[in-house]
Amino acid sequence: MRLAARANSVSGSKTSGTRNKAEALRAQGVEIVNFAAGELDFAPPGEMVRALHAAADADTHRYTDTAGLPALREALAERITQLSGVPYAAQEVVVTTGAKHGLHLAALALLDPGDQALVPNPGWGTFAAQIRIAGGEPVPVETSDTGFVPDVDRLEALRTPRTRLLVLNTPNNPTGSVCPPEQLARIAAWAVAHRIWIVFDECYGELVLPGAAHAHPAALVPEARDLTVGIGSFSKSFAVTGWRAGHVHGPRALIDTVKNLQSHTASNVTSVVQHALLPAARGELDGFPEQVRQVLARRHRLVGEALTTIDHIRPATTPQGAFYYFLDVRDVLGRKLGGEPVPDTDTLTGVLMEQARVALTPGTAFGAEGFVRLSYAIAEDRIVAGLASLREVMTGVE
Ligand code: GLU
């Protein structure tokens, strides 16, 4: 079948794919520990679920304003202002179908064919895919030797007259690294000096471990405000990944363009979901992310300790946010595991699914062969069971 070059330029999301595969096995009755799902195992706050029911019972089933319910945009603008320390007005915020669609619309709004976009590597594969769909060219910025945070000299070495934007994702998926404010300030100043947009994905911004600080580029370098597109989400911090509720903030002209694009591609985010988001957007449920942070800090410790007892696997870095450990598995590649040859990371995750009954996301989903991502957003007893099984299977490396 002849398909458009644009469609052929990307393959399906490996983060979604690995998660789907693990869930499909579980549905068939296979006992599997799913370290692949990039989502919390928590139930969302009861108030949000009740607000969803109330919205469904009320007369809220028709289209909303394309950019979102006015009350929701208002509440989000206040929340973003409060969390970032940078003032944003309601007209500078759009509610999108998850952060993913917000990122997609931002790429469509900013990139002309042939424009280059700097993307951290390792990084979430969807960034590069969306840049290609928009006709742009993703340019990887290796970060594995710079603490998994982009280095300004390297950005400068990669800059060309076609460089249009830089993706920054902090806390980072898949490494859990957090860009320290002084480094973020240097990056923002560089972007301002060269008029390069910053696509600032802060979906995990509320999930930072004690000792690390999350900051907004425009709070550190005020001139960056005109060049920053902020991408946020309720999915990760309020445990509602399936609701597909994200938002984009930025300068008015860009936001109006995102709104225009959304008017042709989604109309609006599901009306009842928008109503149900109001209490969280108004900050009435902030106890929930606080509780999530405490639980994640415990799970982070638990995984970190257990990993020291597993052969052939070691953390590539100590994560400071999100809920991922990025693990270096290069020691296993080219060897055999339980008699099975393991030439590469994709094979390894398949073999581990078979032998250890654990699902891990291969680093190739993030441009990093030789690494796997472990999500510790699952219950402690599952973590303990999964890591015990992994420890056992790893003794079979020959
Ligand atoms: N951001 C989540 C992850 O990295 C979900 C991704 C997706 O559905 O592609 O696992």
Boltz pocket constraint, residues with backbone or C-beta under 6 A from the ligand:
constraints:
  - pocket:
      binder: B
      contacts: [[A, 13], [A, 15], [A, 16], [A, 36], [A, 37], [A, 38], [A, 39], [A, 124], [A, 126], [A, 173]]
      max_distance: 6.0
